[in-house]
Amino acid sequence: GVIEAFRADAGEELLQLLIDTFLQDAAKKLNRLSELAGSADGVAEAIQLSHALKSSGAMAGAMALAAFASEIEGRLQDGSGVLLQSETSELLSAFEGYCEGLTKLRAAR
C-alpha cells in the first residue's frame, strides 16, 4: 500500500509526521465542507477543498476518502448543484474509518 511504500522510503518518523499533519488538515477541511453544504456561494470553495482532500488523502493512504472527494469534486465542477450534507457525512465516515484503521496499525506495532 501507499503507507508501506512511504514508510520504506522516508522512515517511520517522517511517515507519522505526514499522517498527523494530514489528520489535522483533513479535519479542518471536513469541518469547513460541512459549513459549506447547501450553500450556492460555497461551491467554488467546496471544489477546492475536495480537490485538496483528494490529493492529500491519496498521499496519506486514505483511499476511500480520496475517492469520495474526487467524486464530489467532479460533480460540483459539472455545475450540478451544491455540496450536499449527505456527501460531507460520507467524507466524514471515510475519514473516521481511516482514523480507526490507523489506530489499529499503531497498536499492532
C-alpha positions as CSV (number, residue, x, y, z in Angstrom):
1,G,0.0,0.0,0.0
2,V,0.9,3.7,-0.2
3,I,1.7,3.9,3.5
4,E,4.1,0.9,3.4
5,A,5.9,2.3,0.4
6,F,6.2,5.7,2.0
7,R,7.5,4.1,5.2
8,A,10.1,2.2,3.3
9,D,11.3,5.4,1.6
10,A,11.0,8.0,4.2
11,G,11.1,6.2,7.5
12,E,8.7,5.9,10.4
13,E,9.1,9.3,12.0
14,L,8.5,11.2,8.8
15,L,5.6,8.9,8.0
16,Q,4.0,9.7,11.4
17,L,4.5,13.4,10.9
18,L,2.9,13.3,7.4
19,I,-0.1,11.4,8.8
20,D,-0.5,13.6,11.8
21,T,-0.4,16.7,9.6
22,F,-2.8,15.1,7.2
23,L,-5.2,14.3,10.1
24,Q,-5.3,17.9,11.4
25,D,-5.6,19.4,7.9
26,A,-8.3,17.0,6.8
27,A,-10.3,17.5,9.9
28,K,-10.3,21.3,9.3
29,K,-11.2,20.9,5.6
30,L,-14.1,18.5,6.5
31,N,-15.4,21.0,9.1
32,R,-15.3,23.7,6.5
33,L,-17.0,21.5,3.9
34,S,-19.9,20.7,6.3
35,E,-20.3,24.5,6.8
36,L,-20.4,24.9,3.0
37,A,-23.0,22.2,2.4
38,G,-26.2,23.6,0.9
39,S,-24.6,26.9,0.0
40,A,-24.6,28.0,-3.6
41,D,-21.9,30.6,-2.8
42,G,-19.7,28.0,-1.3
43,V,-19.4,25.7,-4.4
44,A,-16.1,27.1,-5.7
45,E,-14.5,26.7,-2.2
46,A,-16.0,23.2,-1.9
47,I,-14.4,22.3,-5.2
48,Q,-11.0,23.5,-4.0
49,L,-11.3,21.7,-0.7
50,S,-12.5,18.4,-2.3
51,H,-9.5,18.6,-4.7
52,A,-7.1,19.2,-1.8
53,L,-8.6,16.2,0.1
54,K,-8.4,14.0,-3.0
55,S,-4.6,14.7,-3.3
56,S,-3.6,14.7,0.4
57,G,-5.9,11.7,1.1
58,A,-4.3,9.7,-1.7
59,M,-0.8,10.6,-0.4
60,A,-1.7,9.6,3.2
61,G,-3.2,6.3,2.0
62,A,-6.8,7.4,2.8
63,M,-8.1,5.9,-0.4
64,A,-11.8,5.8,0.4
65,L,-11.7,9.5,1.4
66,A,-9.7,10.4,-1.7
67,A,-12.2,8.6,-3.9
68,F,-15.2,10.3,-2.4
69,A,-13.5,13.7,-2.6
70,S,-12.8,13.1,-6.2
71,E,-16.4,12.2,-7.0
72,I,-17.7,15.3,-5.2
73,E,-15.1,17.5,-6.9
74,G,-16.2,16.1,-10.3
75,R,-19.9,16.5,-9.6
76,L,-19.5,20.1,-8.4
77,Q,-17.3,21.0,-11.3
78,D,-20.1,19.8,-13.7
79,G,-22.3,22.5,-12.1
80,S,-24.8,20.0,-10.9
81,G,-26.0,21.7,-7.7
82,V,-24.4,22.5,-4.3
83,L,-22.5,20.3,-1.9
84,L,-24.9,18.0,-0.1
85,Q,-24.9,17.4,3.6
86,S,-25.0,13.6,2.8
87,E,-21.7,14.0,0.9
88,T,-20.0,15.6,3.8
89,S,-21.3,12.8,6.0
90,E,-19.8,10.2,3.7
91,L,-16.5,12.0,3.7
92,L,-16.5,12.2,7.4
93,S,-17.3,8.5,7.8
94,A,-14.5,7.6,5.3
95,F,-12.2,9.8,7.4
96,E,-13.3,8.1,10.6
97,G,-12.7,4.7,9.1
98,Y,-9.2,5.8,8.1
99,C,-8.5,7.0,11.7
100,E,-9.7,3.7,13.1
101,G,-7.5,1.8,10.7
102,L,-4.5,3.9,11.8
103,T,-5.2,3.4,15.5
104,K,-5.2,-0.4,14.9
105,L,-2.0,-0.1,12.8
106,R,-0.3,1.8,15.5
107,A,-1.5,-0.5,18.3
108,A,-0.2,-3.5,16.3
109,R,3.4,-2.3,16.3
